[in-house]
Amino acid sequence: MDKRENVINTCLILLVMDFFIVIYAIVYNLINNSDLINKIQKSLL
């Protein structure tokens, strides 16, 4: 039982870490692309 619980816990931790990495990547890309967004807004105005 203990080994199985440990495996489940490690899988959950890895899933949570992957989730945070994906969110971080999206936020990072949005911050990097903010210049692009500003240019688009200026060209539209």
PDB file with SEQRES, HELIX, SHEET and CRYST1 records, atoms N, CA, C and O in Angstrom:
SEQRES   1 A   45  MET ASP LYS ARG GLU ASN VAL ILE ASN THR CYS LEU ILE          
SEQRES   2 A   45  LEU LEU VAL MET ASP PHE PHE ILE VAL ILE TYR ALA ILE          
SEQRES   3 A   45  VAL TYR ASN LEU ILE ASN ASN SER ASP LEU ILE ASN LYS          
SEQRES   4 A   45  ILE GLN LYS SER LEU LEU                                      
HELIX    1 AA1 ASP A    2  ASN A   32  1                                  31    
HELIX    2 AA2 SER A   34  LEU A   44  1                                  11    
CRYST1    1.000    1.000    1.000  90.00  90.00  90.00 P 1           1          
ATOM      1  N   MET A   1       0.838  -1.216   0.000  1.00  0.00           N  
ATOM      2  CA  MET A   1       0.000   0.000   0.000  1.00  0.00           C  
ATOM      3  C   MET A   1       0.874   1.268   0.000  1.00  0.00           C  
ATOM      4  O   MET A   1       0.602   2.225  -0.725  1.00  0.00           O  
ATOM      5  N   ASP A   2       1.910   1.249   0.818  1.00  0.00           N  
ATOM      6  CA  ASP A   2       2.761   2.439   0.912  1.00  0.00           C  
ATOM      7  C   ASP A   2       3.427   2.760  -0.430  1.00  0.00           C  
ATOM      8  O   ASP A   2       3.475   3.914  -0.854  1.00  0.00           O  
ATOM      9  N   LYS A   3       3.942   1.709  -1.092  1.00  0.00           N  
ATOM     10  CA  LYS A   3       4.594   1.939  -2.388  1.00  0.00           C  
ATOM     11  C   LYS A   3       3.608   2.505  -3.396  1.00  0.00           C  
ATOM     12  O   LYS A   3       3.930   3.431  -4.141  1.00  0.00           O  
ATOM     13  N   ARG A   4       2.405   1.944  -3.416  1.00  0.00           N  
ATOM     14  CA  ARG A   4       1.388   2.418  -4.366  1.00  0.00           C  
ATOM     15  C   ARG A   4       1.043   3.880  -4.074  1.00  0.00           C  
ATOM     16  O   ARG A   4       0.927   4.685  -4.998  1.00  0.00           O  
ATOM     17  N   GLU A   5       0.879   4.223  -2.799  1.00  0.00           N  
ATOM     18  CA  GLU A   5       0.568   5.611  -2.435  1.00  0.00           C  
ATOM     19  C   GLU A   5       1.703   6.540  -2.859  1.00  0.00           C  
ATOM     20  O   GLU A   5       1.459   7.647  -3.340  1.00  0.00           O  
ATOM     21  N   ASN A   6       2.938   6.090  -2.679  1.00  0.00           N  
ATOM     22  CA  ASN A   6       4.084   6.911  -3.088  1.00  0.00           C  
ATOM     23  C   ASN A   6       4.073   7.160  -4.589  1.00  0.00           C  
ATOM     24  O   ASN A   6       4.344   8.273  -5.039  1.00  0.00           O  
ATOM     25  N   VAL A   7       3.763   6.130  -5.360  1.00  0.00           N  
ATOM     26  CA  VAL A   7       3.710   6.272  -6.822  1.00  0.00           C  
ATOM     27  C   VAL A   7       2.624   7.262  -7.211  1.00  0.00           C  
ATOM     28  O   VAL A   7       2.841   8.123  -8.065  1.00  0.00           O  
ATOM     29  N   ILE A   8       1.451   7.144  -6.587  1.00  0.00           N  
ATOM     30  CA  ILE A   8       0.337   8.059  -6.879  1.00  0.00           C  
ATOM     31  C   ILE A   8       0.731   9.490  -6.519  1.00  0.00           C  
ATOM     32  O   ILE A   8       0.461  10.423  -7.275  1.00  0.00           O  
ATOM     33  N   ASN A   9       1.374   9.658  -5.355  1.00  0.00           N  
ATOM     34  CA  ASN A   9       1.795  10.998  -4.925  1.00  0.00           C  
ATOM     35  C   ASN A   9       2.801  11.594  -5.901  1.00  0.00           C  
ATOM     36  O   ASN A   9       2.696  12.768  -6.257  1.00  0.00           O  
ATOM     37  N   THR A  10       3.778  10.796  -6.338  1.00  0.00           N  
ATOM     38  CA  THR A  10       4.772  11.326  -7.281  1.00  0.00           C  
ATOM     39  C   THR A  10       4.113  11.693  -8.600  1.00  0.00           C  
ATOM     40  O   THR A  10       4.461  12.713  -9.194  1.00  0.00           O  
ATOM     41  N   CYS A  11       3.179  10.895  -9.068  1.00  0.00           N  
ATOM     42  CA  CYS A  11       2.469  11.199 -10.316  1.00  0.00           C  
ATOM     43  C   CYS A  11       1.699  12.510 -10.187  1.00  0.00           C  
ATOM     44  O   CYS A  11       1.713  13.335 -11.101  1.00  0.00           O  
ATOM     45  N   LEU A  12       1.030  12.699  -9.055  1.00  0.00           N  
ATOM     46  CA  LEU A  12       0.271  13.930  -8.829  1.00  0.00           C  
ATOM     47  C   LEU A  12       1.208  15.133  -8.802  1.00  0.00           C  
ATOM     48  O   LEU A  12       0.907  16.173  -9.387  1.00  0.00           O  
ATOM     49  N   ILE A  13       2.347  14.989  -8.118  1.00  0.00           N  
ATOM     50  CA  ILE A  13       3.316  16.091  -8.038  1.00  0.00           C  
ATOM     51  C   ILE A  13       3.813  16.447  -9.439  1.00  0.00           C  
ATOM     52  O   ILE A  13       3.910  17.624  -9.786  1.00  0.00           O  
ATOM     53  N   LEU A  14       4.128  15.425 -10.244  1.00  0.00           N  
ATOM     54  CA  LEU A  14       4.606  15.675 -11.608  1.00  0.00           C  
ATOM     55  C   LEU A  14       3.532  16.358 -12.451  1.00  0.00           C  
ATOM     56  O   LEU A  14       3.837  17.261 -13.230  1.00  0.00           O  
ATOM     57  N   LEU A  15       2.286  15.935 -12.300  1.00  0.00           N  
ATOM     58  CA  LEU A  15       1.187  16.555 -13.045  1.00  0.00           C  
ATOM     59  C   LEU A  15       1.036  18.024 -12.663  1.00  0.00           C  
ATOM     60  O   LEU A  15       0.875  18.886 -13.526  1.00  0.00           O  
ATOM     61  N   VAL A  16       1.088  18.301 -11.360  1.00  0.00           N  
ATOM     62  CA  VAL A  16       0.962  19.688 -10.879  1.00  0.00           C  
ATOM     63  C   VAL A  16       2.116  20.528 -11.412  1.00  0.00           C  
ATOM     64  O   VAL A  16       1.917  21.664 -11.844  1.00  0.00           O  
ATOM     65  N   MET A  17       3.333  19.963 -11.380  1.00  0.00           N  
ATOM     66  CA  MET A  17       4.498  20.689 -11.891  1.00  0.00           C  
ATOM     67  C   MET A  17       4.337  20.994 -13.374  1.00  0.00           C  
ATOM     68  O   MET A  17       4.606  22.114 -13.809  1.00  0.00           O  
ATOM     69  N   ASP A  18       3.898  20.008 -14.153  1.00  0.00           N  
ATOM     70  CA  ASP A  18       3.672  20.222 -15.588  1.00  0.00           C  
ATOM     71  C   ASP A  18       2.637  21.324 -15.809  1.00  0.00           C  
ATOM     72  O   ASP A  18       2.799  22.174 -16.685  1.00  0.00           O  
ATOM     73  N   PHE A  19       1.570  21.300 -15.002  1.00  0.00           N  
ATOM     74  CA  PHE A  19       0.507  22.295 -15.092  1.00  0.00           C  
ATOM     75  C   PHE A  19       1.074  23.697 -14.876  1.00  0.00           C  
ATOM     76  O   PHE A  19       0.774  24.622 -15.631  1.00  0.00           O  
ATOM     77  N   PHE A  20       1.912  23.845 -13.818  1.00  0.00           N  
ATOM     78  CA  PHE A  20       2.494  25.153 -13.524  1.00  0.00           C  
ATOM     79  C   PHE A  20       3.463  25.588 -14.619  1.00  0.00           C  
ATOM     80  O   PHE A  20       3.533  26.769 -14.956  1.00  0.00           O  
ATOM     81  N   ILE A  21       4.214  24.627 -15.178  1.00  0.00           N  
ATOM     82  CA  ILE A  21       5.152  24.959 -16.254  1.00  0.00           C  
ATOM     83  C   ILE A  21       4.392  25.483 -17.469  1.00  0.00           C  
ATOM     84  O   ILE A  21       4.824  26.443 -18.106  1.00  0.00           O  
ATOM     85  N   VAL A  22       3.264  24.858 -17.792  1.00  0.00           N  
ATOM     86  CA  VAL A  22       2.450  25.292 -18.934  1.00  0.00           C  
ATOM     87  C   VAL A  22       1.913  26.698 -18.692  1.00  0.00           C  
ATOM     88  O   VAL A  22       1.972  27.546 -19.582  1.00  0.00           O  
ATOM     89  N   ILE A  23       1.384  26.952 -17.478  1.00  0.00           N  
ATOM     90  CA  ILE A  23       0.858  28.284 -17.144  1.00  0.00           C  
ATOM     91  C   ILE A  23       1.973  29.320 -17.241  1.00  0.00           C  
ATOM     92  O   ILE A  23       1.780  30.401 -17.796  1.00  0.00           O  
ATOM     93  N   TYR A  24       3.162  28.975 -16.689  1.00  0.00           N  
ATOM     94  CA  TYR A  24       4.304  29.889 -16.725  1.00  0.00           C  
ATOM     95  C   TYR A  24       4.691  30.215 -18.169  1.00  0.00           C  
ATOM     96  O   TYR A  24       4.966  31.367 -18.503  1.00  0.00           O  
ATOM     97  N   ALA A  25       4.707  29.191 -19.017  1.00  0.00           N  
ATOM     98  CA  ALA A  25       5.070  29.391 -20.422  1.00  0.00           C  
ATOM     99  C   ALA A  25       4.075  30.321 -21.112  1.00  0.00           C  
ATOM    100  O   ALA A  25       4.469  31.203 -21.875  1.00  0.00           O  
ATOM    101  N   ILE A  26       2.782  30.121 -20.841  1.00  0.00           N  
ATOM    102  CA  ILE A  26       1.745  30.964 -21.451  1.00  0.00           C  
ATOM    103  C   ILE A  26       1.900  32.411 -20.994  1.00  0.00           C  
ATOM    104  O   ILE A  26       1.863  33.333 -21.809  1.00  0.00           O  
ATOM    105  N   VAL A  27       2.073  32.607 -19.683  1.00  0.00           N  
ATOM    106  CA  VAL A  27       2.233  33.964 -19.138  1.00  0.00           C  
ATOM    107  C   VAL A  27       3.489  34.615 -19.710  1.00  0.00           C  
ATOM    108  O   VAL A  27       3.468  35.782 -20.101  1.00  0.00           O  
ATOM    109  N   TYR A  28       4.591  33.850 -19.755  1.00  0.00           N  
ATOM    110  CA  TYR A  28       5.859  34.358 -20.291  1.00  0.00           C  
ATOM    111  C   TYR A  28       5.690  34.802 -21.742  1.00  0.00           C  
ATOM    112  O   TYR A  28       6.181  35.862 -22.131  1.00  0.00           O  
ATOM    113  N   ASN A  29       4.996  33.990 -22.540  1.00  0.00           N  
ATOM    114  CA  ASN A  29       4.760  34.332 -23.945  1.00  0.00           C  
ATOM    115  C   ASN A  29       3.889  35.576 -24.070  1.00  0.00           C  
ATOM    116  O   ASN A  29       4.131  36.421 -24.931  1.00  0.00           O  
ATOM    117  N   LEU A  30       2.870  35.691 -23.208  1.00  0.00           N  
ATOM    118  CA  LEU A  30       2.003  36.871 -23.245  1.00  0.00           C  
ATOM    119  C   LEU A  30       2.805  38.125 -22.917  1.00  0.00           C  
ATOM    120  O   LEU A  30       2.619  39.163 -23.551  1.00  0.00           O  
ATOM    121  N   ILE A  31       3.704  38.035 -21.920  1.00  0.00           N  
ATOM    122  CA  ILE A  31       4.525  39.189 -21.539  1.00  0.00           C  
ATOM    123  C   ILE A  31       5.466  39.550 -22.686  1.00  0.00           C  
ATOM    124  O   ILE A  31       5.637  40.726 -23.007  1.00  0.00           O  
ATOM    125  N   ASN A  32       6.080  38.533 -23.306  1.00  0.00           N  
ATOM    126  CA  ASN A  32       7.006  38.783 -24.419  1.00  0.00           C  
ATOM    127  C   ASN A  32       6.278  39.346 -25.628  1.00  0.00           C  
ATOM    128  O   ASN A  32       6.837  40.157 -26.367  1.00  0.00           O  
ATOM    129  N   ASN A  33       5.031  38.922 -25.838  1.00  0.00           N  
ATOM    130  CA  ASN A  33       4.271  39.358 -27.006  1.00  0.00           C  
ATOM    131  C   ASN A  33       3.511  40.656 -26.752  1.00  0.00           C  
ATOM    132  O   ASN A  33       2.769  41.114 -27.621  1.00  0.00           O  
ATOM    133  N   SER A  34       3.686  41.263 -25.559  1.00  0.00           N  
ATOM    134  CA  SER A  34       2.962  42.494 -25.248  1.00  0.00           C  
ATOM    135  C   SER A  34       3.376  43.610 -26.206  1.00  0.00           C  
ATOM    136  O   SER A  34       2.557  44.457 -26.565  1.00  0.00           O  
ATOM    137  N   ASP A  35       4.659  43.614 -26.626  1.00  0.00           N  
ATOM    138  CA  ASP A  35       5.104  44.605 -27.611  1.00  0.00           C  
ATOM    139  C   ASP A  35       4.334  44.427 -28.911  1.00  0.00           C  
ATOM    140  O   ASP A  35       3.883  45.399 -29.517  1.00  0.00           O  
ATOM    141  N   LEU A  36       4.188  43.187 -29.328  1.00  0.00           N  
ATOM    142  CA  LEU A  36       3.450  42.859 -30.546  1.00  0.00           C  
ATOM    143  C   LEU A  36       2.000  43.311 -30.419  1.00  0.00           C  
ATOM    144  O   LEU A  36       1.433  43.865 -31.361  1.00  0.00           O  
ATOM    145  N   ILE A  37       1.398  43.072 -29.241  1.00  0.00           N  
ATOM    146  CA  ILE A  37       0.008  43.474 -28.991  1.00  0.00           C  
ATOM    147  C   ILE A  37      -0.104  44.996 -29.069  1.00  0.00           C  
ATOM    148  O   ILE A  37      -1.057  45.520 -29.646  1.00  0.00           O  
ATOM    149  N   ASN A  38       0.873  45.707 -28.487  1.00  0.00           N  
ATOM    150  CA  ASN A  38       0.862  47.172 -28.533  1.00  0.00           C  
ATOM    151  C   ASN A  38       0.948  47.672 -29.969  1.00  0.00           C  
ATOM    152  O   ASN A  38       0.245  48.611 -30.344  1.00  0.00           O  
ATOM    153  N   LYS A  39       1.804  47.051 -30.773  1.00  0.00           N  
ATOM    154  CA  LYS A  39       1.938  47.446 -32.178  1.00  0.00           C  
ATOM    155  C   LYS A  39       0.629  47.245 -32.926  1.00  0.00           C  
ATOM    156  O   LYS A  39       0.221  48.087 -33.726  1.00  0.00           O  
ATOM    157  N   ILE A  40      -0.030  46.108 -32.655  1.00  0.00           N  
ATOM    158  CA  ILE A  40      -1.304  45.818 -33.322  1.00  0.00           C  
ATOM    159  C   ILE A  40      -2.346  46.860 -32.918  1.00  0.00           C  
ATOM    160  O   ILE A  40      -3.093  47.358 -33.761  1.00  0.00           O  
ATOM    161  N   GLN A  41      -2.393  47.188 -31.620  1.00  0.00           N  
ATOM    162  CA  GLN A  41      -3.363  48.182 -31.147  1.00  0.00           C  
ATOM    163  C   GLN A  41      -3.087  49.544 -31.780  1.00  0.00           C  
ATOM    164  O   GLN A  41      -4.020  50.245 -32.169  1.00  0.00           O  
ATOM    165  N   LYS A  42      -1.803  49.926 -31.885  1.00  0.00           N  
ATOM    166  CA  LYS A  42      -1.456  51.211 -32.486  1.00  0.00           C  
ATOM    167  C   LYS A  42      -1.831  51.241 -33.962  1.00  0.00           C  
ATOM    168  O   LYS A  42      -2.317  52.255 -34.463  1.00  0.00           O  
ATOM    169  N   SER A  43      -1.606  50.133 -34.655  1.00  0.00           N  
ATOM    170  CA  SER A  43      -1.927  50.088 -36.085  1.00  0.00           C  
ATOM    171  C   SER A  43      -3.442  50.123 -36.303  1.00  0.00           C  
ATOM    172  O   SER A  43      -3.915  50.624 -37.323  1.00  0.00           O  
ATOM    173  N   LEU A  44      -4.204  49.584 -35.331  1.00  0.00           N  
ATOM    174  CA  LEU A  44      -5.662  49.603 -35.451  1.00  0.00           C  
ATOM    175  C   LEU A  44      -6.207  50.998 -35.178  1.00  0.00           C  
ATOM    176  O   LEU A  44      -7.211  51.396 -35.769  1.00  0.00           O  
ATOM    177  N   LEU A  45      -5.558  51.747 -34.290  1.00  0.00           N  
ATOM    178  CA  LEU A  45      -6.066  53.083 -33.940  1.00  0.00           C  
ATOM    179  C   LEU A  45      -5.773  54.100 -35.031  1.00  0.00           C  
ATOM    180  O   LEU A  45      -6.132  55.270 -34.896  1.00  0.00           O  
TER     181      LEU A  45                                                      
END                                                                             
